Amino acid sequence: MTNNLLFDFSVDKSKKTVFITREFDAGLSLVWDAFTKKEILDQWWAPKPYASKTKVMDFKVGGRRFYAMVSPEGQERWVLQKYTSISPKTNFKFFNAFADENENPELPGSEWDHTFSEQNGTTKVSIAIYNESLERMEKQIEMGFKEGFTMTLNYLEELLTTLSKK
Amino acid sequence: MRIYLQLISCAIKNLNKMRRDIFQAIADPTRRAIITLIALQAMTPNAIADNFHTTRQSVSKHLRILTECELVKQEQKGREIYYSLEIEKMKEIDKWLEQLRKIWETRFNQLDKLLSTMKKQKK
């Protein structure tokens, strides 16, 4: 997709925090819904070829989202997100942890903070993810995504080869 | 008895090694400064310490932590020990960050498409 929308990704190792900022060519209400409604979330949350399957979502303080990242082979990696703070269309926070299929979290997890703002029809979302240990976060990413991403890259390579032959 | 002690010492070293968090290692400003220094050239602990206002002991401690994380390597040249950077290990750290960045990039590109569809449906 070609656009000049901002995408900023940085890691502050001393603060153990990952910062992600992204602009979207859509109004605040729509973007807020995309982050807070399960029907919409499941359509974009998982990077392909993974799929996001939300089993429970109760978007209120004290509520939770319990979902799985499903690999192309059908393997499920469950994640539990507990909402700790919500200011409608401005900010929401949750505590994120990997879990087993019975919602037992694998602690410790990470703290996510999302901030939304709109200017001239463009909505900016800033996400800060604080993790007690970046190294553990690294391991979890490896566990959850290694195969999926290699697959995507392989697919891309294949596609490019096919395209260049034409 | 001596072998036994060596075994214990080695086991403790391994334990410490496991406890070493690579990100913790580079979170410290002095250690980051040491990394920057020796990225340019291999240096002796004395030469490194000359760049800091702390004691030599403190610099040795930082060097030990960096060595345990395999971020720096030691090389004996004559009577001196030289420290230099393990470039490959540093690259490893960036690799997973790149992976994480990709995940978010892909995710957001998917959201872009979805938002554009939703906007059309609304009209």
Interface residues (C-beta under 8 A of the other chain):
Chain A: M1 N3 L5 F7 F9 V11 K13 S14 K16 V18 I20 R22 F24 D25 A26 L30 V31 A34 I40 Q43 W44 W45 A46 P47 K48 S133 L134 E135 E138 I141 E142 F145 F149 T152
Chain B: D21 I22 F23 Q24 I26 A27 P29 W96 L97 Q99 L100 R101 K102 I103 W104 E105 T106 R107 F108 N109 Q110 L111 D112 K113 L114 L115 S116 M118 K119 K122
